[in-house]
Amino acid sequence: MTNNTSQQFHSQPQAGRIGKNYVDGVNHFFPSAIIDEEWQTENQVTITVKMTSLVEVMKWLYYDQGGWLTVTFGNDERSLNGHFAVYHALSMEGEVKSWVTVKVLVDANSQEFISITPTIPAAVWGEREIRDMYGLRPVGLPDERRLILPDDWPENLHPLRKDAMDYRQRPQPTTETETYQFDNQLGNDSNRIVPVGPLHITSDEPGHFRLFVDGEDIVDADYRMFYVHRGMEKLAETRMGYHEVAQLTDRVCGICGFTHSVGYSNTIENALSVDVPFRAKMIRTVLLEVERLHSHLLNIGLSSHFVGFDSGFMQFFRVREKTMELAELLTGARKTYGMNLIGGVRRDFLKQQRVQGIAMVKEVRQKFSELVDVLLSTPNIGSRTEGVGILTKQVARDFSPVGPLIRASGFNRDVRIVHGQSLESYGSVPIDIQVMENGDVFSRVMVRVREVFESLNVIEYGLDHLPPGAILTEGFDYKPNKFALGFTEAPRGENVHWSMTGDNQKLFRWRCRAATYANWPTLRYMLRGNTVADAPLIIGSLDPCYSCTDRVTIVDTKKKRSKTVPYKAIEQYSIDRKNSPFKL
């Protein structure tokens, strides 16, 4: 790359083309790199570039122009253009806020593409997933271990290829032993192992953690996820219609399913240029913030529990119950609302619901304020969370994490603000971004505390200023091979969806990227240098989805001893180090 590519490129704005300056910059600094340019919305563009230019174009957009890698995914487009395709979607958050997706075509015979992970570490999970699900080989990828597929999966069976397998197929296991190699980058044979999992309370799904320790100190960490991969994308592409997928996305997560449903609906609405009524957008906005309320209150309560403040845990859950009642008041369900349709929502907010909802918001605000004062005056909170599990700015910049995790490390990243003009009605509601600088567990807790107040303000404003009009747009046509991004700011951070329509009233491709997927790769950097007692607190501060396990095994090779203990014991170890159950 030439030296002048590090400079900001300025071009004249073009009507209806927000982000055109980034395309012009690529054309200026990398002549002939762009093969094709296609706009999905006024602020979304997909550029197809030559494989030989991919790394330099991505580096310029990512590091020099304020881009953040939101999702890397593959697509089997052999029936459309004779190639596979790899997409890198970037949220451009420099002077101009927009979305730029960089696409490369992959030869169907060689099935190789150039890895960008050595330059942009944030792509590592996406490229590993493409290798698993499509069999495409990322040349230069530093980590070639499987990500999605289990150890006993056949070598040459790749589920998301169009000609690979039926969604009901379950291949025969090829091995009965785990062959996954855990990576201890900083340690050696003298410091291992704390195996946790494959089932564990602190993972978005069952995961296998390995903490490489020297006594009590964590030298390094590695982990494997996707033990209960549900195949939702394959199911959606082969079995479901467009509105059925909206109901499926509501079940991606038990906490933030509505945000996924909005994100998916947005992909189709953006791809087909469906104009959603403003009243429906405001209803979606209110419910997105209701989800944020009960999710943040859950995590703040769990953070209290992990430091031994169990009375705080119970009190925060008492207030959380009121937010669940608010959800039930507005939607008829405490969770899994089933509200979204492509083009709007199913049900309206009636006047009495709005009046009662505003009263409940005021009650939650008062009770939560009182609890926060108690929380911050509790000595355990500061002593156990300040300076623990730090996510440095450089690691955050390299890996593109999202949500309270990155905002606690000093970055103003929140799609409700950055892309608020194209996200439901966020451009017209009062909301401020909440940022902390220290990057530790305490900062992440405080970001969530402040965001609870912001969510209460947005909900109250939305219920009190619900605009008149329709709640659903109907009568549009589904055109094949149209695609676009959809995005929402879930409680854990930015959820990103990408959909391409098919010609049989089904999706050709759907990529769902949850916030936790973007945050997991940074975890090992936050665990390093802390103690085993800090691990549950650090993992919990990501706010991953929880599942439970019965026991874990602690191994200290220096003492040549091991001990199996119940999960409650590791919880207690985090709460009270003096009564450690792990003395071997």
C-alpha positions as CSV (number, residue, x, y, z in Angstrom):
1,M,0.0,0.0,0.0
2,T,1.3,3.5,-0.8
3,N,1.8,5.9,2.0
4,N,-0.8,8.4,0.8
5,T,-3.6,5.9,1.3
6,S,-3.6,6.6,5.1
7,Q,-5.0,10.0,4.4
8,Q,-8.7,10.8,4.6
9,F,-10.3,11.0,1.1
10,H,-12.8,13.7,0.4
11,S,-15.2,13.8,-2.5
12,Q,-18.3,15.8,-3.2
13,P,-21.5,14.2,-1.7
14,Q,-23.9,12.8,-4.2
15,A,-27.7,12.9,-3.7
16,G,-29.0,9.6,-2.5
17,R,-25.5,8.2,-2.1
18,I,-24.4,8.5,1.5
19,G,-21.0,6.9,1.6
20,K,-20.1,7.5,-2.1
21,N,-16.9,9.1,-0.9
22,Y,-15.7,5.7,0.3
23,V,-16.3,4.2,-3.1
24,D,-14.6,7.2,-4.8
25,G,-11.6,6.8,-2.4
26,V,-11.2,3.1,-3.3
27,N,-11.3,4.1,-7.0
28,H,-8.8,6.8,-6.4
29,F,-6.2,4.9,-4.3
30,F,-6.7,1.5,-5.9
31,P,-7.5,2.0,-9.6
32,S,-9.3,-0.8,-11.3
33,A,-9.9,-2.7,-8.0
34,I,-13.7,-2.4,-8.2
35,I,-15.4,-4.8,-10.6
36,D,-19.0,-3.8,-9.7
37,E,-20.8,-1.3,-7.5
38,E,-24.4,-1.9,-6.3
39,W,-26.4,0.3,-4.0
40,Q,-29.0,-1.3,-1.7
41,T,-30.2,1.8,0.1
42,E,-29.1,5.4,0.1
43,N,-26.4,4.5,2.8
44,Q,-25.7,0.9,1.9
45,V,-23.4,-0.1,-1.0
46,T,-21.8,-3.4,-2.0
47,I,-18.6,-3.2,-4.1
48,T,-17.2,-6.3,-5.7
49,V,-13.4,-6.0,-5.8
50,K,-10.6,-8.1,-7.4
51,M,-9.2,-10.7,-5.1
52,T,-5.7,-9.3,-5.4
53,S,-6.9,-5.9,-4.1
54,L,-9.0,-7.2,-1.2
55,V,-6.5,-6.9,1.7
56,E,-5.4,-3.3,0.8
57,V,-9.0,-2.1,0.2
58,M,-10.2,-3.6,3.5
59,K,-7.2,-2.1,5.4
60,W,-7.8,1.3,4.0
61,L,-11.6,1.2,4.7
62,Y,-11.1,-0.3,8.2
63,Y,-8.2,1.5,9.7
64,D,-7.9,4.7,7.7
65,Q,-11.5,5.5,7.1
66,G,-13.1,4.6,10.4
67,G,-14.6,1.3,9.4
68,W,-15.6,-1.5,11.8
69,L,-16.0,-5.1,10.5
70,T,-19.6,-6.2,11.5
71,V,-19.8,-9.5,9.8
72,T,-17.8,-11.8,7.4
73,F,-19.8,-14.5,5.6
74,G,-20.0,-16.7,2.5
75,N,-22.6,-17.4,-0.1
76,D,-23.0,-20.1,-2.7
77,E,-23.8,-18.1,-5.8
78,R,-22.8,-20.7,-8.4
79,S,-26.4,-20.8,-9.7
80,L,-26.3,-17.0,-10.1
81,N,-22.8,-16.2,-11.5
82,G,-20.8,-19.5,-11.4
83,H,-18.9,-18.5,-8.2
84,F,-18.9,-18.7,-4.5
85,A,-18.7,-15.3,-2.8
86,V,-17.2,-13.9,0.4
87,Y,-18.7,-10.7,1.9
88,H,-17.1,-8.3,4.5
89,A,-19.7,-5.8,5.8
90,L,-18.3,-2.6,7.3
91,S,-20.0,0.0,9.4
92,M,-18.3,3.2,8.3
93,E,-18.1,5.5,11.3
94,G,-15.7,8.2,10.2
95,E,-16.8,11.6,9.0
96,V,-19.6,10.0,6.9
97,K,-21.8,7.4,8.5
98,S,-22.7,4.6,6.1
99,W,-22.4,0.9,5.3
100,V,-19.9,-0.5,2.8
101,T,-19.8,-4.2,2.0
102,V,-16.8,-5.6,0.2
103,K,-17.4,-8.7,-1.9
104,V,-15.0,-11.0,-3.7
105,L,-15.9,-13.8,-6.1
106,V,-14.3,-17.2,-5.3
107,D,-13.5,-19.6,-8.1
108,A,-15.7,-22.6,-7.9
109,N,-12.8,-24.9,-8.8
110,S,-9.9,-23.6,-6.7
111,Q,-12.3,-22.6,-3.8
112,E,-9.6,-20.4,-2.3
113,F,-9.8,-16.8,-1.2
114,I,-7.3,-14.5,0.5
115,S,-7.6,-14.2,4.3
116,I,-7.8,-10.7,5.7
117,T,-7.4,-11.9,9.3
118,P,-3.6,-11.2,9.5
119,T,-4.5,-7.5,8.7
120,I,-7.9,-7.3,10.4
121,P,-8.1,-9.8,13.3
122,A,-11.9,-9.2,13.5
123,A,-12.4,-11.4,10.5
124,V,-11.0,-14.6,12.2
125,W,-14.3,-16.2,13.2
126,G,-16.1,-15.3,10.0
127,E,-13.4,-16.8,7.8
128,R,-13.2,-19.9,10.0
129,E,-16.9,-20.3,9.6
130,I,-16.8,-19.9,5.8
131,R,-14.2,-22.7,5.8
132,D,-16.5,-25.0,7.8
133,M,-19.8,-24.2,6.1
134,Y,-18.7,-23.8,2.5
135,G,-15.4,-25.6,2.3
136,L,-13.7,-22.5,0.9
137,R,-10.0,-22.2,2.0
138,P,-8.9,-18.8,3.4
139,V,-5.3,-18.6,2.2
140,G,-3.1,-17.1,5.0
141,L,-5.6,-17.6,7.8
142,P,-3.5,-18.0,11.0
143,D,-6.1,-20.2,12.8
144,E,-7.3,-23.1,10.6
145,R,-9.2,-25.0,13.3
146,R,-12.8,-25.8,12.9
147,L,-15.2,-23.2,14.4
148,I,-18.8,-24.4,13.8
149,L,-18.6,-28.0,12.8
150,P,-17.9,-30.6,15.5
151,D,-14.8,-32.8,15.6
152,D,-16.8,-35.9,14.4
153,W,-18.2,-34.1,11.3
154,P,-17.2,-35.6,7.9
155,E,-14.4,-33.7,6.2
156,N,-16.0,-33.0,2.8
157,L,-19.6,-32.2,3.9
158,H,-20.3,-28.4,4.1
159,P,-23.8,-27.7,5.2
160,L,-24.5,-24.3,3.6
161,R,-23.6,-25.3,0.0
162,K,-26.7,-25.4,-2.1
163,D,-26.0,-29.0,-3.2
164,A,-24.5,-30.3,0.1
165,M,-27.3,-31.7,2.3
166,D,-30.9,-31.7,3.3
167,Y,-31.6,-29.7,6.5
168,R,-32.8,-32.9,8.1
169,Q,-29.6,-34.9,7.4
170,R,-27.5,-36.0,10.3
171,P,-24.2,-37.6,9.2
172,Q,-22.6,-40.5,11.0
173,P,-19.9,-39.5,13.5
174,T,-16.3,-40.0,12.3
175,T,-14.6,-40.1,15.7
176,E,-15.6,-40.6,19.3
177,T,-12.8,-38.4,20.7
178,E,-12.3,-34.7,20.8
179,T,-9.6,-33.6,18.4
180,Y,-9.8,-29.9,18.9
181,Q,-6.4,-28.3,19.8
182,F,-6.7,-25.6,22.4
183,D,-4.1,-22.8,21.9
184,N,-1.9,-21.5,24.7
185,Q,-0.2,-18.6,23.0
186,L,1.5,-17.0,26.0
187,G,2.2,-20.0,28.3
188,N,4.1,-23.2,28.4
189,D,3.8,-26.7,29.8
190,S,4.3,-25.5,33.3
191,N,1.0,-23.6,33.4
192,R,-2.2,-25.5,32.6
193,I,-5.2,-26.3,32.7
194,V,-8.5,-25.1,34.0
195,P,-11.0,-26.9,31.7
196,V,-14.5,-25.4,32.0
197,G,-17.3,-27.0,30.0
198,P,-18.3,-28.0,27.3
199,L,-21.4,-26.8,29.3
200,H,-21.0,-23.6,31.3
201,I,-23.2,-20.8,32.6
202,T,-21.2,-18.0,31.1
203,S,-21.4,-18.9,27.4
204,D,-23.9,-17.9,24.8
205,E,-24.3,-21.6,24.2
206,P,-22.5,-24.5,25.7
207,G,-18.7,-23.9,25.3
208,H,-15.5,-25.5,26.3
209,F,-13.1,-23.1,28.1
210,R,-9.5,-23.8,28.9
211,L,-7.8,-21.4,31.3
212,F,-4.0,-21.9,31.3
213,V,-2.9,-21.0,34.8
214,D,0.2,-20.5,36.9
215,G,-1.3,-21.2,40.4
216,E,-4.1,-18.7,40.7
217,D,-3.1,-16.5,37.8
218,I,-4.5,-16.9,34.3
219,V,-1.6,-16.8,31.8
220,D,-3.8,-17.4,28.7
221,A,-7.2,-18.7,27.7
222,D,-8.9,-20.4,24.8
223,Y,-12.4,-21.7,24.2
224,R,-14.6,-23.5,21.8
225,M,-18.3,-22.7,21.1
226,F,-21.1,-23.9,18.9
227,Y,-21.9,-27.1,20.7
228,V,-25.6,-26.6,20.1
229,H,-25.5,-24.9,16.6
230,R,-29.1,-25.0,15.5
231,G,-28.8,-24.7,11.8
232,M,-31.3,-21.8,11.6
233,E,-29.8,-20.3,8.5
234,K,-30.1,-23.6,6.6
235,L,-33.6,-24.1,7.9
236,A,-34.7,-20.6,6.8
237,E,-33.2,-21.0,3.3
238,T,-34.8,-24.3,2.6
239,R,-38.0,-24.6,4.6
240,M,-39.5,-21.2,5.5
241,G,-41.2,-18.3,3.8
242,Y,-40.3,-14.7,4.5
243,H,-42.8,-14.0,7.3
244,E,-42.1,-17.4,8.9
245,V,-38.4,-16.5,9.2
246,A,-39.5,-13.3,11.1
247,Q,-41.0,-15.6,13.7
248,L,-37.9,-17.8,13.7
249,T,-35.6,-14.8,14.4
250,D,-37.8,-14.0,17.4
251,R,-36.4,-17.2,18.8
252,V,-32.7,-16.7,18.1
253,C,-32.2,-15.5,21.7
254,G,-34.4,-15.8,24.8
255,I,-33.4,-12.2,25.8
256,C,-33.1,-10.2,22.6
257,G,-35.2,-12.1,20.1
258,F,-37.2,-9.0,19.2
259,T,-34.0,-7.2,18.1
260,H,-33.2,-10.1,15.8
261,S,-36.7,-10.0,14.4
262,V,-36.4,-6.3,13.7
263,G,-32.9,-6.8,12.1
264,Y,-34.2,-9.5,9.8
265,S,-37.3,-7.6,8.8
266,N,-35.1,-4.6,8.0
267,T,-33.0,-6.7,5.6
268,I,-36.0,-7.5,3.5
269,E,-37.5,-4.0,3.8
270,N,-34.2,-2.5,2.7
271,A,-33.7,-4.9,-0.1
272,L,-37.2,-4.4,-1.5
273,S,-37.4,-0.6,-0.7
274,V,-40.4,-1.2,1.5
275,D,-41.5,2.1,3.3
276,V,-42.4,1.2,6.9
277,P,-45.0,3.5,8.5
278,F,-43.5,5.8,11.1
279,R,-46.0,4.6,13.8
280,A,-44.7,1.1,13.3
281,K,-41.1,2.3,13.6
282,M,-41.9,4.0,16.9
283,I,-43.5,0.9,18.2
284,R,-40.5,-1.1,17.3
285,T,-38.2,1.4,18.9
286,V,-40.2,1.3,22.2
287,L,-40.0,-2.5,22.3
288,L,-36.3,-2.6,21.5
289,E,-35.7,-0.5,24.5
290,V,-38.0,-2.6,26.7
291,E,-35.8,-5.6,25.8
292,R,-32.7,-3.5,26.7
293,L,-34.3,-2.8,30.1
294,H,-34.8,-6.3,31.3
295,S,-31.5,-7.5,29.8
296,H,-29.4,-4.9,31.5
297,L,-31.2,-5.4,34.8
298,L,-30.5,-9.1,34.5
299,N,-26.8,-8.5,33.9
300,I,-26.4,-5.8,36.7
301,G,-28.1,-8.3,39.0
302,L,-25.7,-11.1,38.0
303,S,-22.7,-8.8,38.4
304,S,-23.9,-8.1,42.0
305,H,-24.2,-11.8,42.6
306,F,-20.7,-12.5,41.3
307,V,-19.1,-10.1,43.8
308,G,-21.1,-11.5,46.7
309,F,-23.8,-8.8,46.8
310,D,-26.7,-11.2,46.6
311,S,-29.2,-8.9,48.2
312,G,-28.6,-6.5,45.3
313,F,-29.0,-9.4,42.9
314,M,-32.5,-10.1,44.3
315,Q,-33.5,-6.4,44.4
316,F,-32.4,-5.8,40.7
317,F,-34.4,-8.9,39.7
318,R,-37.4,-7.5,41.6
319,V,-37.3,-4.3,39.5
320,R,-36.6,-6.4,36.4
321,E,-39.9,-8.2,37.0
322,K,-41.7,-4.9,36.5
323,T,-40.1,-4.4,33.1
324,M,-41.3,-7.9,32.1
325,E,-44.8,-6.8,33.1
326,L,-44.3,-3.7,30.9
327,A,-43.5,-6.0,28.0
328,E,-46.6,-8.1,28.6
329,L,-48.7,-5.0,28.9
330,L,-47.6,-3.7,25.5
331,T,-47.3,-7.0,23.5
332,G,-49.3,-9.6,25.4
333,A,-46.2,-11.7,26.1
334,R,-43.4,-11.4,28.6
335,K,-41.0,-12.6,25.9
336,T,-41.0,-13.7,22.3
337,Y,-43.4,-11.0,21.3
338,G,-44.2,-12.1,17.7
339,M,-44.9,-8.5,16.8
340,N,-42.9,-8.1,13.5
341,L,-44.0,-8.5,10.0
342,I,-42.1,-7.4,6.9
343,G,-43.4,-3.9,6.4
344,G,-44.4,-3.1,10.0
345,V,-45.9,-4.7,13.1
346,R,-48.9,-6.9,13.9
347,R,-50.5,-5.0,16.8
348,D,-50.9,-1.4,17.8
349,F,-50.5,0.3,21.2
350,L,-53.8,1.3,22.6
351,K,-54.3,4.5,24.6
352,Q,-54.8,2.7,27.9
353,Q,-51.7,0.6,27.3
354,R,-49.6,3.8,26.8
355,V,-50.9,5.5,29.9
356,Q,-50.2,2.4,32.1
357,G,-46.9,2.0,30.4
358,I,-45.7,5.5,31.2
359,A,-46.7,5.0,34.8
360,M,-44.7,1.8,35.0
361,V,-41.7,3.5,33.5
362,K,-41.8,6.2,36.1
363,E,-42.0,3.5,38.8
364,V,-39.1,1.6,37.4
365,R,-37.0,4.8,37.2
366,Q,-37.5,5.6,40.8
367,K,-36.8,2.1,42.2
368,F,-33.8,1.6,39.9
369,S,-32.3,5.0,41.0
370,E,-32.5,4.0,44.6
371,L,-30.9,0.6,43.9
372,V,-28.0,2.2,41.9
373,D,-27.2,4.4,44.9
374,V,-27.0,1.3,47.1
375,L,-25.0,-0.6,44.5
376,L,-22.3,2.1,44.2
377,S,-22.0,2.4,47.9
378,T,-21.2,-1.3,48.3
379,P,-17.4,-1.8,48.8
380,N,-17.4,-5.1,46.9
381,I,-18.4,-3.5,43.7
382,G,-15.4,-1.3,43.3
383,S,-12.8,-3.6,44.9
384,R,-13.8,-6.6,42.8
385,T,-14.5,-4.9,39.4
386,E,-12.2,-1.9,39.0
387,G,-9.1,-2.8,37.0
388,V,-10.4,-6.3,36.3
389,G,-10.9,-7.8,32.8
390,I,-9.6,-4.8,30.9
391,L,-10.3,-4.7,27.2
392,T,-7.6,-2.4,25.8
393,K,-8.4,0.1,23.1
394,Q,-6.0,-1.5,20.6
395,V,-7.6,-5.0,21.0
396,A,-11.0,-3.4,20.7
397,R,-10.1,-1.6,17.5
398,D,-8.6,-4.8,16.0
399,F,-11.5,-7.1,16.8
400,S,-14.6,-4.8,16.3
401,P,-16.5,-5.9,19.5
402,V,-19.9,-4.3,20.1
403,G,-22.3,-2.9,22.8
404,P,-21.4,-2.0,26.3
405,L,-18.2,-4.0,25.9
406,I,-16.7,-1.5,23.4
407,R,-18.4,1.6,24.8
408,A,-16.7,0.8,28.2
409,S,-13.4,1.0,26.4
410,G,-13.9,4.5,25.1
411,F,-15.4,4.1,21.7
412,N,-18.6,5.9,20.7
413,R,-20.1,2.8,18.9
414,D,-23.8,2.5,19.1
415,V,-25.9,2.0,15.9
416,R,-28.8,3.8,17.5
417,I,-26.6,7.0,17.3
418,V,-24.2,6.3,14.5
419,H,-26.9,5.0,12.1
420,G,-29.9,6.3,13.9
421,Q,-31.4,8.1,10.9
422,S,-31.9,4.7,9.1
423,L,-32.8,2.6,12.2
424,E,-36.5,2.7,13.0
425,S,-37.3,6.0,14.8
426,Y,-34.1,6.6,16.7
427,G,-33.3,9.7,14.7
428,S,-36.3,11.4,16.4
429,V,-36.1,10.3,20.0
430,P,-34.0,11.8,22.8
431,I,-31.0,9.5,23.4
432,D,-27.3,9.9,24.3
433,I,-24.5,7.4,23.9
434,Q,-22.9,6.2,27.1
435,V,-19.1,5.8,27.1
436,M,-16.5,4.9,29.8
437,E,-12.7,4.9,29.3
438,N,-11.2,2.3,31.6
439,G,-12.4,-0.8,29.8
440,D,-12.8,-2.9,33.0
441,V,-15.7,-4.8,34.4
442,F,-16.8,-1.8,36.5
443,S,-16.9,0.4,33.4
444,R,-19.1,-2.2,31.6
445,V,-21.5,-2.3,34.6
446,M,-21.7,1.5,34.6
447,V,-22.4,1.7,30.9
448,R,-25.4,-0.6,31.4
449,V,-26.6,1.3,34.5
450,R,-26.6,4.6,32.5
451,E,-28.2,2.9,29.5
452,V,-31.1,1.8,31.7
453,F,-32.0,5.4,32.3
454,E,-31.7,6.2,28.6
455,S,-34.0,3.3,27.7
456,L,-36.6,4.5,30.2
457,N,-36.4,8.0,28.6
458,V,-36.9,6.6,25.1
459,I,-39.8,4.3,26.1
460,E,-41.6,7.1,27.9
461,Y,-41.1,9.5,25.0
462,G,-42.2,6.9,22.5
463,L,-45.4,6.1,24.4
464,D,-46.2,9.7,24.9
465,H,-45.4,10.8,21.3
466,L,-46.7,7.8,19.3
467,P,-47.4,9.3,15.8
468,P,-50.7,8.6,14.0
469,G,-51.0,6.5,11.0
470,A,-50.8,2.9,9.8
471,I,-48.8,0.2,11.4
472,L,-48.1,-2.0,8.3
473,T,-47.3,-1.6,4.7
474,E,-48.7,-4.3,2.4
475,G,-49.0,-5.0,-1.3
476,F,-45.3,-5.0,-2.3
477,D,-43.7,-7.7,-4.5
478,Y,-40.9,-10.0,-3.5
479,K,-38.3,-9.7,-6.2
480,P,-35.5,-12.4,-6.5
481,N,-31.8,-11.8,-5.8
482,K,-32.2,-8.6,-3.9
483,F,-30.1,-8.2,-0.8
484,A,-29.3,-5.7,2.0
485,L,-28.1,-5.4,5.5
486,G,-30.4,-5.0,8.6
487,F,-29.1,-3.9,12.0
488,T,-30.3,-3.2,15.5
489,E,-28.5,-2.3,18.8
490,A,-29.4,-5.2,21.0
491,P,-28.7,-5.1,24.7
492,R,-25.4,-6.9,24.2
493,G,-24.5,-4.8,21.2
494,E,-25.1,-4.5,17.5
495,N,-27.0,-7.4,15.8
496,V,-26.4,-7.6,12.0
497,H,-28.5,-9.5,9.5
498,W,-28.0,-9.9,5.7
499,S,-30.6,-11.5,3.5
500,M,-30.8,-12.2,-0.2
501,T,-34.2,-13.0,-1.7
502,G,-34.9,-16.1,-3.8
503,D,-37.2,-16.9,-6.7
504,N,-39.4,-19.4,-4.9
505,Q,-40.8,-17.2,-2.1
506,K,-37.9,-18.3,0.1
507,L,-34.7,-16.7,1.1
508,F,-31.7,-17.5,-1.1
509,R,-29.3,-16.6,1.8
510,W,-29.7,-15.3,5.4
511,R,-26.8,-14.5,7.6
512,C,-27.6,-13.8,11.3
513,R,-24.8,-12.4,13.4
514,A,-25.6,-11.9,17.1
515,A,-23.7,-9.4,19.2
516,T,-22.0,-12.1,21.4
517,Y,-20.5,-13.6,18.2
518,A,-18.5,-10.4,17.7
519,N,-17.5,-10.2,21.4
520,W,-16.2,-13.7,22.1
521,P,-12.9,-13.4,20.3
522,T,-11.8,-10.6,22.6
523,L,-12.4,-12.6,25.8
524,R,-9.0,-14.3,26.0
525,Y,-7.3,-10.8,26.1
526,M,-9.5,-9.8,29.0
527,L,-8.8,-13.0,31.0
528,R,-5.1,-12.7,30.7
529,G,-3.3,-11.5,33.8
530,N,-6.3,-12.0,36.1
531,T,-7.1,-14.8,38.5
532,V,-9.3,-17.8,38.3
533,A,-11.7,-16.1,40.8
534,D,-12.1,-13.2,38.3
535,A,-13.0,-15.5,35.4
536,P,-16.8,-15.8,36.0
537,L,-17.1,-12.1,36.6
538,I,-15.1,-11.2,33.4
539,I,-17.1,-13.7,31.3
540,G,-20.3,-12.5,32.8
541,S,-19.4,-8.9,32.0
542,L,-19.7,-9.7,28.3
543,D,-23.3,-10.4,29.0
544,P,-23.4,-13.6,27.0
545,C,-26.4,-15.9,27.0
546,Y,-26.3,-18.3,29.9
547,S,-26.5,-22.1,30.1
548,C,-25.7,-24.2,33.1
549,T,-23.3,-27.0,33.9
550,D,-22.9,-29.4,36.8
551,R,-19.2,-29.4,37.4
552,V,-15.8,-28.2,36.3
553,T,-12.3,-29.7,36.6
554,I,-9.3,-27.7,37.9
555,V,-5.8,-28.9,36.9
556,D,-2.6,-27.5,38.3
557,T,0.3,-29.3,36.7
558,K,2.9,-27.9,39.0
559,K,1.3,-29.6,42.0
560,K,0.2,-32.5,39.7
561,R,-3.3,-32.5,41.3
562,S,-6.8,-32.1,40.0
563,K,-10.2,-31.8,41.6
564,T,-13.7,-31.9,40.3
565,V,-16.1,-29.5,42.0
566,P,-19.7,-28.5,41.5
567,Y,-20.5,-25.3,39.6
568,K,-21.9,-23.6,42.7
569,A,-18.4,-23.9,44.1
570,I,-16.8,-21.9,41.3
571,E,-19.5,-19.3,41.8
572,Q,-18.6,-19.1,45.5
573,Y,-14.9,-18.9,44.6
574,S,-15.7,-15.7,42.6
575,I,-17.7,-14.4,45.6
576,D,-15.3,-15.2,48.4
577,R,-11.7,-16.0,47.5
578,K,-10.8,-16.7,51.2
579,N,-12.9,-19.8,51.2
580,S,-11.5,-21.2,47.9
581,P,-12.9,-24.6,47.0
582,F,-10.0,-25.1,44.6
583,K,-7.2,-25.7,47.1
584,L,-5.9,-28.9,45.8
